[in-house]
Structures are given as structure tokens and as C-alpha cells.
Amino acid sequence: MSMVKGLTRAEKIEMIQLLEEKAMRIERGKIIPKLAFLYAPMRYKVPRGGRGSGKSWEIARALTKLAAANPLLILCTREVQHTIKESVHKLLSDQIKRMGFDSRFTILENEIRCNDNESRFIFAGLSDLTVANLKSLEGVDIAWVEEGQAVTKKSWDVLIPTIRKENCPIYGGEHSSEIWCSYNPELDTDETHQRFTINPPDDCISVLVNYSDNPWFPQVLEKERLRCKQNDPQGYENIWEGKCKPAVVGAIYYNEVAAAEANGQICNVPYDPLLKVHVVFDLGWNDSMSISLVQKVRSEIRVIRYIEEDHKTLDWYSAELKNLNYNWGKCWLPHDGFSRDYKSGKSTEEILKALGWDVASREEIVELGLEEGIKATRLTFRQIYFDKKNTERLIQCVKRYRRNINQQTQEATTPRHDEFSHGADNLRYIAINAEKMENENDWDEDEDRPYITGRSRTGGY
């Protein structure tokens, strides 16, 4: 096993600093100091950051040196790789030539081999892995995952237990296999970012490295950086400084989510027993059923909990909700909630009423077209507060809700219908019906009930 497994955070920081000093002192001009940790044993090595940091180049050079020194099997992978051109094959080939190692390596179309020992670089897409080819990866000494921000939980759950070789000759001694992952974060909720940066395992070093840490950052990129800062200030922090985006590029509510994060609207939103809890539905069976629990005080809309499931019956949802013992208000349904199902002969409205719920009538429900509803949601967004823990999935859906792109004109068209659209539709139903959500005089509207922390009595920030 790696000799540094189980180091404390302080010990890791000290080790990184020592390695950086060594890189500056001994190999000045050869190693980006902040990436010197690549040359020390560690199960997970995770350099992340923006453009121009040199992290991919430095990883390619480090792996080339290690492969030249010891017989290693190195897997180079990413989430999707349809052709070898989508891999780091060319990057490795270029670095081998730049380092003057041409005679020591044979570069084949789908593989790179070291002539001095039996080291090999192999290339594969994680989404293409099957039971059959997984066995061939059990002998891998080092796995390099490039573009790690796109790797799914499913892929990590397959890869990590597969890369489990013991007694690897990585550093001339006996160490366990390693997983290296380089990425520029997209959303803070992405699997890779959560797994290795927000909640990293003990045997992991995750380091932010940017253009400012690269001693050889070229002048041509400096011009590009300054141009981006001036022309695309919204994207600059992610592209060049490796900071998470408020939402995916092209997200319908990108600006609204960014403002909500800046204003502290994604925070701890506790249940208030003196306020009614309204239940907002987006119906589904094969598609996801999404349910938001909403409380309202004056103009402030509080989403305290979000539930998303599929292939569950209404009586199951009803039982789950009633177990919460909240002060229930009304159920708010989309227009199809009033149509009778041909199998049961009953509508969602009728079933919920039979289960003991107060359902807002068809006349109470506000019905707007999709685009009108999106506009209304944008206007209402500033009033909405999301519980950070209990509405995490809803927030992720809103951050990833985007439009289809016409492949010929490259113009944005209608919103996508995908795994994230159900939560976004649910938020739209909240926004357009919020004004009608009442507390039925359980308390005096003029009573000085507190706002969520960070907002003033008049609604300003």
C-alpha cells in the first residue's frame, strides 16, 4: 500500500510544499512546482484548474518519465472516447518527442510502447467498458482520467474497484496502483468535484493549479486570457481560474442561479410550523415525478424540500409526505392532473382528495404557456429561497435546464426534455402559482415573522 495513505490534511500540505520546493531547487525549468506531487506515491492525484495551467502537459511528461524508468501499464481514459483522436494519444506522442524520447518509445495507432521495458499506454472510454474488457484493466498500474468533470458516478463506481493492483513498480519500489484525474470543474455538484475535492478520501491530493502557477505560461495565451476577461466576464472565472460555474453553459436560468448564489438564496431554510406547506407536483410515472414542498411568507417563497422518484403510486407519495407531519396547505397540480386516466378512470385530483389532501381547483391553478412560464419564473426567482440540503436535486435540475440547439443554424430552440426538465418544470409551477398560496389566517399577516437570513424587511439585500 502507498506509504502516504492516511496522512492528515496538515501533513499533506507540508508534503506538497516540500515537493514544490524540491521541484524549484533541483529541477528548475523542468517541473511546474505546484504539480511536483505527481512524483510522490498517492492513491488519488487530482490536479484541477483552468486553461493554461499546464496540468495535462505535466501529467503526460510525468507518466512518460515513470514509464521509461519502470515497466508500467498505464490506462488513459475519459468518459466518452469514440476514436483515438478524442484521447490524449497525440498529447503523449508530442511530449515524448519534446523530451527527446523518440528512440525509447514506439508510437502505434492505438497504443504507445516503451522499447526499454514493457511499459504500455492504452486508451479507452469509460462509457464503453464492459465486463469482458474490465478484466484486462486489472493489471493497470496507473489510470489517467482526463476531462474528469464529465465522468459519471456510474463510471467511477466501475473504474475505482477495477484499478486495484498491488505491488506496482511505479517508483522502483512496491506501491499500490494509482488513479490520476485532471479536470476543470463545471458545477460544484458534479460527481468528480464532490468525490475528490469537496469530500476527498484520505489518500487523495487535490490541488488547484491555474495559469498563474505555470512558469512557462505563453504570451499568446496571456492575450487570449485578457480578451476573455474583457469579452466574457461571466465565463472567465471558470475558463481561466478553475472556479465552478453557477450553471451549465446555455442554462435557461443561468443568470438567475448566479444571482441566487451571490445573494445567499441557497441556504438553510427551516420548516416553519406556523406556515402552511403547499405541495407542488410535476406528474410522472416512467418519467420522474417531482414534488416540491413550499412555504410562503409575504413575498418570500421558501422551498424546504424536494422529492423526485419514478414508478411510485400516489398513495406511496401520500404516505411519505404525511410521515413528515407538516402543517399542510393545498396540493397544486399541472393541467394534466385534472384529466382522468384511462386505466383507473380517475384523475390525480380525485385520487389525492380520496387520500385526504386539499387540492387546489382547476380554477385556482394558473396556466401559462411554457415560454410565458419561464419568463414568470425569471421574474420570481429573486423571491425564492432553496434549502441547500433538502432541495439539492432541484437546484441541480435548474442549473442544467437548457435549450435544444438547431444543428444547422446553431440557434437555441425549445427547452430540452431530459432528466433535468422535470425539476425545472416543477419550479415553474411554483413560480406561477406562488401568489395564490395562502396561510389561511393561521397567523396574522402583519405579524413580524422573520425573513430568511440575509434579506431585509423591505425585500432588499
C-alpha positions as CSV (number, residue, x, y, z in Angstrom):
1,M,0.0,0.0,0.0
2,S,1.0,3.6,-0.5
3,M,3.2,4.9,2.3
4,V,1.3,8.2,2.5
5,K,-2.2,6.7,2.9
6,G,-3.9,8.2,6.0
7,L,-1.9,11.5,6.1
8,T,-3.7,14.3,7.8
9,R,-4.6,17.4,5.9
10,A,-1.7,19.4,7.5
11,E,0.8,16.6,6.6
12,K,-0.4,16.6,3.0
13,I,0.0,20.3,2.8
14,E,3.5,20.1,4.3
15,M,4.4,17.3,1.8
16,I,3.2,19.3,-1.2
17,Q,5.2,22.3,0.0
18,L,8.3,20.2,0.3
19,L,7.8,18.7,-3.1
20,E,7.3,22.2,-4.6
21,E,10.5,23.5,-3.0
22,K,12.4,20.4,-4.3
23,A,11.0,21.0,-7.8
24,M,12.1,24.6,-7.7
25,R,15.5,23.8,-6.3
26,I,16.5,20.6,-8.2
27,E,14.5,20.6,-11.4
28,R,14.0,24.2,-12.1
29,G,12.8,24.6,-15.7
30,K,11.5,21.0,-15.8
31,I,8.5,20.7,-13.5
32,I,5.6,23.1,-12.7
33,P,6.3,23.4,-8.9
34,K,2.6,23.1,-7.9
35,L,2.4,19.7,-9.7
36,A,5.5,18.2,-8.1
37,F,3.2,15.9,-6.1
38,L,2.7,13.9,-9.2
39,Y,6.1,12.3,-8.5
40,A,5.2,11.1,-5.0
41,P,3.2,7.9,-4.1
42,M,-0.5,8.6,-3.5
43,R,-3.6,6.6,-4.5
44,Y,-5.5,9.6,-6.0
45,K,-3.8,12.5,-7.6
46,V,-6.2,15.2,-8.7
47,P,-4.9,18.4,-10.4
48,R,-7.8,20.7,-11.3
49,G,-8.0,24.2,-12.7
50,G,-8.4,26.4,-15.7
51,R,-6.8,26.9,-19.1
52,G,-3.0,27.5,-19.4
53,S,-2.1,25.7,-16.2
54,G,0.0,23.1,-18.0
55,K,-1.6,20.3,-16.0
56,S,-2.2,18.0,-18.9
57,W,1.3,18.6,-20.3
58,E,2.9,17.9,-16.9
59,I,0.9,14.7,-16.4
60,A,1.9,13.5,-19.8
61,R,5.6,14.2,-19.0
62,A,5.4,12.6,-15.6
63,L,3.8,9.4,-16.9
64,T,6.4,9.3,-19.7
65,K,9.2,9.5,-17.2
66,L,7.7,6.9,-15.0
67,A,7.0,4.5,-17.9
68,A,10.6,4.9,-19.2
69,A,12.0,4.1,-15.7
70,N,9.8,1.1,-14.8
71,P,7.6,-1.4,-16.6
72,L,4.1,0.0,-16.2
73,L,0.7,-0.5,-17.8
74,I,-1.0,3.0,-18.0
75,L,-4.6,3.4,-18.9
76,C,-5.5,6.8,-20.4
77,T,-9.3,7.3,-20.3
78,R,-12.2,9.7,-20.3
79,E,-16.0,9.4,-20.0
80,V,-16.6,9.2,-23.8
81,Q,-13.9,8.2,-26.4
82,H,-15.3,7.1,-29.8
83,T,-11.9,7.4,-31.6
84,I,-8.3,7.6,-30.7
85,K,-8.3,11.3,-31.8
86,E,-10.5,12.0,-28.8
87,S,-7.9,10.6,-26.4
88,V,-4.6,12.0,-25.0
89,H,-2.7,9.8,-27.5
90,K,-1.4,12.9,-29.5
91,L,-0.5,14.8,-26.3
92,L,1.6,11.9,-25.1
93,S,3.2,11.5,-28.5
94,D,4.1,15.2,-28.7
95,Q,5.6,15.2,-25.2
96,I,7.7,12.1,-25.9
97,K,9.2,13.9,-28.9
98,R,9.7,17.2,-27.0
99,M,11.5,15.2,-24.2
100,G,13.8,13.6,-26.8
101,F,12.4,10.1,-26.0
102,D,11.6,9.2,-29.6
103,S,14.0,6.3,-29.7
104,R,12.8,4.9,-26.4
105,F,9.1,4.6,-27.4
106,T,7.2,3.1,-30.3
107,I,4.1,5.1,-31.1
108,L,1.4,2.9,-32.6
109,E,-2.1,3.9,-33.8
110,N,-3.9,2.8,-30.7
111,E,-1.1,2.2,-28.2
112,I,2.3,3.5,-27.1
113,R,5.1,1.2,-26.1
114,C,8.4,1.7,-24.3
115,N,11.3,-0.1,-26.1
116,D,13.5,-0.4,-23.0
117,N,11.0,-2.3,-20.8
118,E,7.5,-3.5,-21.3
119,S,5.6,-0.3,-20.4
120,R,2.5,0.4,-22.4
121,F,0.0,3.2,-22.7
122,I,-3.5,2.0,-23.6
123,F,-6.6,4.1,-24.4
124,A,-10.3,3.5,-23.7
125,G,-13.6,5.4,-23.0
126,L,-15.2,4.7,-19.6
127,S,-18.7,4.6,-21.0
128,D,-17.6,1.8,-23.3
129,L,-16.3,-0.5,-20.6
130,T,-17.9,-3.9,-20.4
131,V,-17.5,-7.0,-18.2
132,A,-15.3,-8.5,-20.8
133,N,-12.7,-5.7,-21.1
134,L,-12.8,-4.8,-17.4
135,K,-10.7,-7.9,-16.7
136,S,-7.9,-6.6,-19.0
137,L,-7.6,-3.5,-16.8
138,E,-7.0,-5.3,-13.6
139,G,-3.2,-5.2,-14.3
140,V,-3.2,-1.4,-14.7
141,D,-0.6,0.4,-12.6
142,I,-1.8,4.0,-13.2
143,A,-5.1,5.2,-14.7
144,W,-5.2,8.8,-16.0
145,V,-8.7,10.2,-16.3
146,E,-8.7,13.3,-18.5
147,E,-11.7,15.7,-18.6
148,G,-12.8,14.3,-15.3
149,Q,-15.6,16.8,-14.8
150,A,-17.7,14.7,-17.3
151,V,-17.2,11.4,-15.5
152,T,-20.4,10.0,-14.0
153,K,-20.9,8.2,-10.7
154,K,-21.5,5.0,-12.6
155,S,-18.2,5.2,-14.3
156,W,-16.3,6.0,-11.1
157,D,-18.0,3.1,-9.4
158,V,-16.8,0.8,-12.1
159,L,-13.3,2.1,-12.6
160,I,-12.1,2.5,-9.0
161,P,-12.5,-1.1,-7.8
162,T,-11.0,-2.3,-11.1
163,I,-7.7,-0.4,-10.6
164,R,-6.7,-2.3,-7.6
165,K,-3.3,-3.9,-8.4
166,E,-0.8,-4.3,-5.5
167,N,3.0,-4.3,-5.7
168,C,3.2,-1.9,-8.6
169,P,6.8,-0.9,-9.7
170,I,5.7,2.8,-10.1
171,Y,8.6,4.3,-8.2
172,G,11.0,1.5,-8.3
173,G,9.5,0.0,-5.2
174,E,6.3,-1.7,-4.2
175,H,3.2,0.5,-4.2
176,S,-0.4,0.1,-4.9
177,S,-2.0,1.3,-8.2
178,E,-2.9,4.9,-8.6
179,I,-5.7,7.0,-10.2
180,W,-4.8,10.4,-11.6
181,C,-7.6,12.7,-12.6
182,S,-7.3,16.1,-14.3
183,Y,-10.3,18.4,-14.8
184,N,-11.6,21.9,-14.9
185,P,-14.7,21.9,-12.7
186,E,-18.1,22.6,-14.2
187,L,-20.7,22.6,-11.4
188,D,-20.0,22.2,-7.7
189,T,-22.5,19.3,-7.7
190,D,-20.6,17.2,-10.3
191,E,-19.6,13.8,-9.2
192,T,-15.9,14.2,-9.7
193,H,-15.7,17.5,-7.9
194,Q,-17.7,16.2,-5.0
195,R,-15.8,12.9,-4.8
196,F,-12.2,14.3,-4.9
197,T,-12.4,18.0,-3.9
198,I,-15.4,18.6,-1.7
199,N,-15.3,15.2,0.1
200,P,-11.9,13.7,-0.8
201,P,-10.7,10.4,0.6
202,D,-7.8,10.3,3.0
203,D,-5.4,9.0,0.3
204,C,-6.0,11.8,-2.1
205,I,-4.2,15.0,-3.0
206,S,-6.4,17.5,-4.9
207,V,-4.7,20.7,-6.0
208,L,-6.0,23.8,-7.8
209,V,-3.5,24.9,-10.4
210,N,-4.0,27.7,-12.9
211,Y,-2.2,29.8,-15.5
212,S,-0.7,31.9,-12.7
213,D,1.1,28.8,-11.4
214,N,2.7,27.9,-14.7
215,P,6.2,29.5,-15.0
216,W,6.0,28.9,-18.8
217,F,2.6,30.4,-19.5
218,P,3.0,31.7,-23.0
219,Q,2.4,35.3,-24.1
220,V,-0.1,34.2,-26.8
221,L,-2.3,32.7,-24.1
222,E,-2.0,35.8,-21.9
223,K,-3.5,37.8,-24.7
224,E,-6.4,35.2,-25.0
225,R,-6.9,35.4,-21.2
226,L,-7.2,39.2,-21.2
227,R,-9.5,39.1,-24.2
228,C,-11.7,36.6,-22.4
229,K,-11.7,38.6,-19.2
230,Q,-12.9,41.6,-21.1
231,N,-15.4,40.0,-23.5
232,D,-16.7,37.1,-21.4
233,P,-16.5,38.0,-17.7
234,Q,-19.3,35.5,-17.0
235,G,-17.2,32.6,-18.3
236,Y,-13.8,33.9,-17.3
237,E,-13.6,32.6,-13.8
238,N,-14.4,29.0,-14.9
239,I,-12.3,29.0,-18.1
240,W,-9.1,30.6,-16.7
241,E,-9.4,30.3,-12.9
242,G,-11.0,26.9,-12.5
243,K,-13.9,28.1,-10.5
244,C,-17.3,26.2,-10.6
245,K,-20.0,27.7,-12.8
246,P,-23.3,28.8,-11.3
247,A,-25.0,26.7,-14.0
248,V,-24.1,24.9,-17.3
249,V,-23.3,27.0,-20.3
250,G,-26.5,27.9,-22.1
251,A,-28.7,27.1,-19.0
252,I,-32.1,28.9,-19.2
253,Y,-31.8,30.2,-15.7
254,Y,-28.0,30.8,-15.7
255,N,-28.2,34.5,-14.6
256,E,-30.9,33.8,-12.0
257,V,-28.9,30.9,-10.4
258,A,-25.8,33.1,-10.3
259,A,-27.7,35.9,-8.6
260,A,-29.3,33.4,-6.2
261,E,-25.9,32.0,-5.1
262,A,-24.5,35.5,-4.7
263,N,-27.5,36.7,-2.7
264,G,-27.5,33.7,-0.4
265,Q,-30.8,32.2,-1.6
266,I,-29.4,28.7,-1.5
267,C,-29.0,28.2,2.2
268,N,-30.6,26.6,5.3
269,V,-34.4,27.0,5.0
270,P,-36.1,25.5,8.1
271,Y,-39.7,24.4,8.2
272,D,-41.9,26.9,10.0
273,P,-44.8,25.1,11.7
274,L,-46.9,28.3,11.7
275,L,-46.9,28.5,7.9
276,K,-48.8,26.1,5.6
277,V,-46.7,23.7,3.5
278,H,-48.0,23.7,-0.1
279,V,-47.3,20.6,-2.2
280,V,-46.4,21.3,-5.9
281,F,-46.5,18.4,-8.3
282,D,-45.0,17.7,-11.7
283,L,-46.6,14.3,-12.6
284,G,-44.8,11.3,-14.0
285,W,-44.6,7.5,-14.0
286,N,-41.9,6.4,-16.4
287,D,-40.6,9.9,-16.3
288,S,-39.8,11.3,-12.9
289,M,-42.5,12.5,-10.5
290,S,-41.2,15.7,-8.9
291,I,-42.7,17.2,-5.8
292,S,-41.7,20.5,-4.0
293,L,-42.8,21.5,-0.5
294,V,-43.2,25.2,-0.4
295,Q,-43.9,27.8,2.4
296,K,-44.7,31.4,1.7
297,V,-44.5,34.5,3.9
298,R,-45.5,37.7,2.2
299,S,-43.4,37.9,-1.0
300,E,-40.8,35.3,0.2
301,I,-41.1,31.8,-1.3
302,R,-39.4,29.0,0.6
303,V,-38.7,25.6,-1.0
304,I,-38.0,23.5,2.1
305,R,-37.9,20.0,0.5
306,Y,-37.8,18.3,-2.9
307,I,-38.7,14.7,-3.8
308,E,-38.1,13.0,-7.1
309,E,-38.9,9.4,-7.8
310,D,-40.3,7.2,-10.6
311,H,-42.6,4.2,-10.8
312,K,-44.3,5.0,-7.5
313,T,-48.0,5.4,-6.9
314,L,-49.8,8.4,-5.5
315,D,-50.6,6.5,-2.3
316,W,-46.9,5.9,-1.8
317,Y,-46.1,9.6,-2.1
318,S,-49.0,10.5,0.1
319,A,-47.7,8.2,2.9
320,E,-44.2,9.6,2.6
321,L,-45.5,13.2,2.8
322,K,-47.8,12.5,5.8
323,N,-44.9,11.0,7.7
324,L,-43.4,14.5,7.8
325,N,-46.2,15.7,10.0
326,Y,-46.2,19.2,8.4
327,N,-48.9,21.9,8.6
328,W,-50.3,21.1,5.2
329,G,-51.7,23.6,2.7
330,K,-53.0,22.7,-0.7
331,C,-51.7,20.4,-3.5
332,W,-51.0,22.3,-6.7
333,L,-51.3,20.2,-9.9
334,P,-50.4,20.8,-13.6
335,H,-53.3,20.8,-16.1
336,D,-53.0,17.1,-16.7
337,G,-53.7,16.4,-13.1
338,F,-57.4,17.0,-13.7
339,S,-57.6,14.5,-16.6
340,R,-58.9,11.0,-15.9
341,D,-56.5,8.2,-16.5
342,Y,-57.9,5.6,-18.9
343,K,-56.6,2.7,-16.8
344,S,-58.1,3.8,-13.4
345,G,-60.9,6.1,-14.7
346,K,-59.8,8.7,-12.0
347,S,-57.8,11.9,-12.2
348,T,-54.8,12.7,-9.9
349,E,-57.0,15.3,-8.3
350,E,-59.7,12.7,-7.4
351,I,-57.1,10.3,-6.1
352,L,-55.4,12.9,-3.9
353,K,-58.7,14.1,-2.5
354,A,-59.6,10.5,-1.6
355,L,-56.3,10.2,0.2
356,G,-57.3,13.2,2.4
357,W,-55.5,16.1,0.6
358,D,-56.8,19.5,-0.1
359,V,-56.3,20.1,-3.8
360,A,-56.4,23.5,-5.5
361,S,-59.2,23.6,-8.0
362,R,-58.7,23.9,-11.8
363,E,-60.0,27.5,-11.5
364,E,-57.3,28.3,-8.9
365,I,-54.4,26.9,-10.9
366,V,-52.6,29.4,-13.1
367,E,-51.9,28.0,-16.6
368,L,-49.3,29.7,-18.7
369,G,-47.6,28.6,-21.9
370,L,-44.0,27.2,-21.5
371,E,-42.2,30.3,-22.6
372,E,-44.5,32.6,-20.6
373,G,-43.9,30.4,-17.6
374,I,-40.1,30.6,-18.0
375,K,-40.4,34.4,-18.1
376,A,-42.5,34.4,-15.0
377,T,-40.0,32.1,-13.2
378,R,-37.2,34.5,-14.1
379,L,-39.1,37.4,-12.6
380,T,-40.0,35.5,-9.5
381,F,-36.5,33.9,-8.9
382,R,-35.3,36.7,-6.6
383,Q,-38.1,35.8,-4.1
384,I,-37.3,32.1,-4.0
385,Y,-35.1,30.5,-1.2
386,F,-33.9,26.9,-1.6
387,D,-32.9,24.7,1.3
388,K,-29.4,23.7,0.4
389,K,-29.5,20.1,1.7
390,N,-33.1,19.1,1.1
391,T,-33.5,20.6,-2.4
392,E,-30.1,19.7,-3.8
393,R,-31.6,17.7,-6.7
394,L,-33.9,20.5,-7.6
395,I,-31.0,23.0,-7.7
396,Q,-29.1,20.7,-9.9
397,C,-32.0,20.4,-12.3
398,V,-32.4,24.2,-12.5
399,K,-28.6,24.6,-13.1
400,R,-28.7,22.0,-16.0
401,Y,-32.0,23.1,-17.7
402,R,-31.1,24.2,-21.2
403,R,-32.5,24.5,-24.7
404,N,-32.0,22.3,-27.7
405,I,-29.6,23.6,-30.3
406,N,-30.5,23.5,-34.0
407,Q,-27.6,21.6,-35.6
408,Q,-27.8,23.6,-38.9
409,T,-28.3,27.2,-37.5
410,Q,-26.7,26.6,-34.1
411,E,-29.6,28.6,-32.6
412,A,-31.2,27.7,-29.3
413,T,-34.8,26.4,-29.8
414,T,-37.2,24.7,-27.3
415,P,-36.2,23.6,-23.8
416,R,-34.8,20.1,-23.6
417,H,-36.9,17.3,-22.2
418,D,-34.5,15.2,-20.2
419,E,-33.7,14.1,-16.7
420,F,-33.4,17.7,-15.5
421,S,-36.5,19.2,-17.1
422,H,-38.9,17.7,-14.5
423,G,-37.4,19.6,-11.7
424,A,-37.3,22.8,-13.8
425,D,-41.0,22.3,-14.7
426,N,-41.7,21.9,-11.0
427,L,-40.0,25.2,-10.2
428,R,-42.0,26.9,-13.0
429,Y,-45.3,25.6,-11.4
430,I,-44.1,27.1,-8.0
431,A,-43.4,30.5,-9.6
432,I,-46.6,30.9,-11.5
433,N,-48.9,29.7,-8.6
434,A,-47.0,31.2,-5.6
435,E,-49.2,34.3,-5.3
436,K,-52.2,32.0,-4.7
437,M,-50.6,30.0,-1.9
438,E,-52.1,31.2,1.4
439,N,-51.7,30.5,5.1
440,E,-55.5,30.7,5.7
441,N,-55.2,33.1,8.7
442,D,-53.3,30.7,10.9
443,W,-51.3,33.8,11.9
444,D,-51.7,37.5,11.4
445,E,-50.2,38.6,8.0
446,D,-48.9,41.7,9.7
447,E,-47.1,39.7,12.5
448,D,-43.3,40.3,12.3
449,R,-42.3,36.9,11.0
450,P,-38.6,36.7,10.2
451,Y,-37.2,36.6,6.7
452,I,-34.6,34.1,5.7
453,T,-31.1,35.4,6.9
454,G,-29.6,37.9,4.5
455,R,-32.8,39.6,3.4
456,S,-34.1,42.8,4.8
457,R,-37.7,43.6,5.9
458,T,-38.2,45.6,2.7
459,G,-37.0,42.8,0.4
460,G,-33.6,44.3,-0.4
461,Y,-30.2,42.7,0.1
